[in-house]
Amino acid sequence: MASQRTLCIIKPDAVEKRVQGHIVQRLLDEGFKVVALRQTHLSRGQAEGFYAVHRERPFFDELCTFMTRGPVVVVALERDNAVQHYRDVIGATDPAKAAAGTVRKLYGSNVGENAVHGSDSEENGLKECGYFSLATTCSEPNTSAQWRVVGPRTARKTKQRSWKQRAGVCAMPWAACATCRSCCRACA
């Protein structure tokens, strides 16, 4: 099976309990590779944009208020069958109904404060990682740097683009690019 990418958000309730390290370690123990990780405090606009699919649901306002009350940790994860395996590891949305030993059973309090968010499909995993600019957009890492003269007596360190970026051959599926534009920014 091919490697997949999925998004984990360690929610404010888990960060407040200071268990984010335990959650990340559990994911590493399950064979996930951490592609990118960042702690951030979501703005109301970011939360509303991320959860826009739930805009018409009665819990939308409460969800956005909860997600902005404190810092979250966003993590791009990768492994074979990442989406389904991650869903199995985190457990049911309601911690009371989650299987013993799952992340939500261990660290969640209730349906609203259930410790983690998880992508529900491979396509959404890519979109969600892109939403937080956590996706590595090209199949070849872009780590080399060079100095470029930008004016008289000034120079700026810039990244050298790979041949795949210059040629426009990018590993990010078009659906993800059209949604988040991270690939277009990174490869331009």
NORGI-V346769 format. One record per residue. N is the residue number from 1. RES is the residue in one small letter. SS is DSSP state (a for helix, b for strand, c for the rest). OMEGA is omega as a letter, one per 40 degrees, with the letter a starting at -180 (none if undefined). Layout:
BEGIN
n=<N & N>
res=<RES & RES>
ss=<SS & SS>
omega=<OMEGA & OMEGA>
END
This chain:
BEGIN
n=<1 & 2 & 3 & 4 & 5 & 6 & 7 & 8 & 9 & 10 & 11 & 12 & 13 & 14 & 15 & 16 & 17 & 18 & 19 & 20 & 21 & 22 & 23 & 24 & 25 & 26 & 27 & 28 & 29 & 30 & 31 & 32 & 33 & 34 & 35 & 36 & 37 & 38 & 39 & 40 & 41 & 42 & 43 & 44 & 45 & 46 & 47 & 48 & 49 & 50 & 51 & 52 & 53 & 54 & 55 & 56 & 57 & 58 & 59 & 60 & 61 & 62 & 63 & 64 & 65 & 66 & 67 & 68 & 69 & 70 & 71 & 72 & 73 & 74 & 75 & 76 & 77 & 78 & 79 & 80 & 81 & 82 & 83 & 84 & 85 & 86 & 87 & 88 & 89 & 90 & 91 & 92 & 93 & 94 & 95 & 96 & 97 & 98 & 99 & 100 & 101 & 102 & 103 & 104 & 105 & 106 & 107 & 108 & 109 & 110 & 111 & 112 & 113 & 114 & 115 & 116 & 117 & 118 & 119 & 120 & 121 & 122 & 123 & 124 & 125 & 126 & 127 & 128 & 129 & 130 & 131 & 132 & 133 & 134 & 135 & 136 & 137 & 138 & 139 & 140 & 141 & 142 & 143 & 144 & 145 & 146 & 147 & 148 & 149 & 150 & 151 & 152 & 153 & 154 & 155 & 156 & 157 & 158 & 159 & 160 & 161 & 162 & 163 & 164 & 165 & 166 & 167 & 168 & 169 & 170 & 171 & 172 & 173 & 174 & 175 & 176 & 177 & 178 & 179 & 180 & 181 & 182 & 183 & 184 & 185 & 186 & 187 & 188>
res=<m & a & s & q & r & t & l & c & i & i & k & p & d & a & v & e & k & r & v & q & g & h & i & v & q & r & l & l & d & e & g & f & k & v & v & a & l & r & q & t & h & l & s & r & g & q & a & e & g & f & y & a & v & h & r & e & r & p & f & f & d & e & l & c & t & f & m & t & r & g & p & v & v & v & v & a & l & e & r & d & n & a & v & q & h & y & r & d & v & i & g & a & t & d & p & a & k & a & a & a & g & t & v & r & k & l & y & g & s & n & v & g & e & n & a & v & h & g & s & d & s & e & e & n & g & l & k & e & c & g & y & f & s & l & a & t & t & c & s & e & p & n & t & s & a & q & w & r & v & v & g & p & r & t & a & r & k & t & k & q & r & s & w & k & q & r & a & g & v & c & a & m & p & w & a & a & c & a & t & c & r & s & c & c & r & a & c & a>
ss=<c & c & b & b & b & b & b & b & b & b & c & a & a & a & a & a & c & c & c & a & a & a & a & a & a & a & a & a & a & c & c & c & b & b & b & b & b & b & b & b & c & c & c & a & a & a & a & a & a & a & c & a & a & a & c & c & c & c & c & a & a & a & a & a & a & a & a & c & c & c & c & b & b & b & b & b & b & b & b & b & c & a & a & a & a & a & a & a & a & a & c & c & c & c & c & c & c & c & c & c & c & c & a & a & a & a & a & c & c & c & c & c & c & c & c & b & b & b & c & c & c & a & a & a & a & a & a & a & a & a & a & c & c & c & c & c & c & c & c & c & c & c & c & c & b & b & b & b & b & b & b & c & c & b & b & b & b & b & b & c & c & c & a & a & a & a & a & c & c & c & c & c & c & a & a & a & a & a & a & a & c & a & a & a & a & a & a & c>
omega=<a & i & i & i & i & a & i & i & i & a & a & a & i & i & i & i & a & i & a & i & i & a & i & i & i & i & i & i & i & i & i & i & i & i & i & a & i & i & a & i & a & i & i & i & i & i & i & i & a & a & a & i & a & a & a & a & a & a & a & a & i & i & a & i & i & a & i & a & i & a & i & i & i & a & i & a & a & i & i & i & a & a & a & a & i & i & i & a & a & i & a & a & i & a & i & a & a & i & i & i & i & a & a & i & a & a & a & i & a & a & a & a & a & i & a & i & i & i & a & i & i & i & i & i & i & i & a & i & i & i & i & a & i & a & i & a & a & a & i & a & a & a & a & a & i & i & a & i & a & i & i & i & i & i & a & i & a & i & i & a & i & i & a & i & a & a & a & i & a & a & a & i & a & a & i & i & a & a & a & i & a & i & a & i & a & a & a & none>
END
